Amino acid sequence: MRTWTKDQLALRDGMERVCRDLAVGEHDAAGSGFPWDAWKSLRASGIMSLPFDPAWGGAGADLPTTMYVLEALGKGCRDGGLSFSVATTLCSTGVLLQHFGTEAQKDRYLTRLCAGELIGAHAISEPDTGSDALSMRTTAVRDGDHFVLNGSKSFVSNGPIADVVVVYARTRPEGGPLGITAFLVDTQTPGFTAGQPIKKMGLTSSPMSELFLDDCRVPADRVIGGVGRGYLLLEHVMTHEILCSFIINVGEMQHRFERCLEYARIRTQFGKPIGSYQAISHKLVDMRIRLETARRWLYDTAERLVAGQNVTMDVAISKLLTSEANVASGLAAIQIFGGNGYMSEYGLDRELADAVGSTIYSGTTEIQYNRISSLLGL
Ligand SMILES: Cc1cc2nc3c(=O)[nH]c(=O)nc-3n(C[C@H](O)[C@H](O)[C@H](O)COP(=O)(O)OP(=O)(O)OC[C@H]3O[C@@H](n4cnc5c(N)ncnc54)[C@H](O)[C@@H]3O)c2cc1C
């Protein structure tokens, strides 16, 4: 069992308090857009500055501490879309800038990301290249002190509300991982257009859209990490996205588990609490085991990463098992609640829909299986 310091516990308590006062829920249910008021409360809590360098307004928390606070967000915030948008901004742009950004890029963007003044996104997927992301076709061609970007991107979380998007584009036409470069693109840049928000089955308050780049001129000093290094940046971002986004899912699973445990104690059928029937109690045991396994894998992987170890396999396993545990827990919760579980009033339908998304973004379950099997030499 992991032990947390007094400071870490205080940070987590603070996030739990913020979440208790967040006005969310109805927003997500109605699918009526991004919950700006709740976002303002979260930015005021300082969560957007947590893992970043104090020189740029960050709180300087290490990765496990950041995850511990994000887990509290998942447990306390009943709007999965909002939490997802928070994690997307933190990882897509903030984490990338912190590690690979120049001083000038950090001055321009990281300080404002830390203050919660900017919303970030990243654009990797395209209509014809999803899992096979490295075959992307969006091009970036050097023209003097600019690059000219052309192409389109699909499924961009935060796309309709982002101020800055990290666009991955091909700087070498012949293909291969070394032909990809990451660009920081202000969404006000001429030639950059976000499509209409896309309706989706879950995470409804986290807006998503396509992005179109039509002779979009981006200054060359907005290249992050160097030309042709986009592949390395993607690896870094995906590792952090999986650890930070999926620990939020663990918080959500913890909350769901506690609700189900309570319901199994108070709901009586045939004169006894339903939790006294093995069919129900075993579901709760499975929920607990999956939740604890996911939590341990995520924190252990984070600690190994911080210690400088190779975590490629661990990240894939953590992602695969947390997302699948999340779906299994969402289905079990609906079954434990019976007819009530199927009614939108209880919110378990939304939680299941959110959970299904987690088996697709950050690399699908099938792709994680492929990664693990190839690392096993198969
Ligand atoms: C909620 C959500 C948020 C997202 N946010 C973003 C974002 O912010 N930015 C962004 O760029 N993208 C984002 N995406 C896109 C996401 O990364 C892609 O949907 C994902 O990588 C899968 O690509 P695809 O949809 O094109 O499916 P495809 O790659 O077409 O796959 C279709 C099916 O085939 C399977 N498959 C494909 N190749 C193989 C293989 N080699 N072996 C076995 N099975 C295979 C897949 O697992 C899947 O089941 C988001 C997606 C969702 C659902």
The ligand as an ORCA input file, in Angstrom:
! r2SCAN-3c Opt
* xyz 0 1
  C     -13.369     10.169    -27.028
  C     -12.251     10.240    -28.028
  C     -11.333     11.270    -27.959
  C     -10.310     11.385    -28.906
  N      -9.461     12.460    -28.851
  C      -8.512     12.605    -29.813
  C      -7.653     13.765    -29.822
  O      -7.750     14.641    -28.952
  N      -6.742     13.895    -30.823
  C      -6.613     12.946    -31.792
  O      -5.752     13.109    -32.653
  N      -7.412     11.848    -31.815
  C      -8.351     11.646    -30.852
  N      -9.177     10.549    -30.871
  C      -9.043      9.581    -31.956
  C      -8.437      8.253    -31.507
  O      -7.081      8.406    -31.215
  C      -8.711      7.232    -32.638
  O     -10.124      7.060    -32.713
  C      -8.039      5.908    -32.357
  O      -6.641      6.024    -32.443
  C      -8.516      4.822    -33.353
  O      -8.423      5.274    -34.670
  P      -9.693      5.142    -35.646
  O     -10.866      5.706    -34.952
  O      -9.326      5.713    -36.949
  O      -9.955      3.596    -35.772
  P      -9.195      2.605    -36.776
  O      -7.727      2.777    -36.653
  O      -9.819      2.691    -38.117
  O      -9.578      1.197    -36.127
  C     -10.846      0.580    -36.286
  C     -10.826     -0.738    -35.511
  O      -9.791     -1.584    -36.058
  C      -8.874     -1.961    -35.050
  N      -7.542     -2.025    -35.631
  C      -6.904     -1.100    -36.402
  N      -5.676     -1.529    -36.725
  C      -5.521     -2.738    -36.136
  C      -4.467     -3.685    -36.055
  N      -3.287     -3.467    -36.656
  N      -4.660     -4.814    -35.350
  C      -5.844     -5.033    -34.715
  N      -6.873     -4.196    -34.743
  C      -6.718     -3.048    -35.429
  C      -8.965     -0.840    -34.004
  O      -8.512     -1.266    -32.732
  C     -10.471     -0.559    -34.034
  O     -11.136     -1.536    -33.272
  C     -10.198     10.418    -29.941
  C     -11.118      9.359    -29.999
  C     -12.142      9.273    -29.071
  C     -13.132      8.138    -29.160
*
